[in-house]
Amino acid sequence: MENKRICKKCLLRDKAPNEQIDLNKYLSVISENEKTPPSVYEKRLNICRQCDLLLEATCQACGCYVEFRAAVKHSRCPKKKW
């Protein structure tokens, strides 16, 4: 049995390419006027990385992939951290 290390605080973009879902494909369907500005997006993701509820790129408070929620301008953190 192979011991596989699970990165609990990783985002989808941090995972090995063969373990990722196509993040860019999903982000590309968000219209430009609905997208979070890049600096705000990165700030949101940094907050999520520090959160105890982040587990394998998923928010344990709501079940979303944090990179998708953070990418939509009008989205909010379910714990009101951003």
Secondary structure, 3 states (H helix, E strand, C coil): CCCCCCCCCCCHHHCCHHHCCCHHHHHHCCCHHHECCHHHHHHHHHHHHHCCCEECCEECCCCCEHHHHHHECCCCCCCCCC
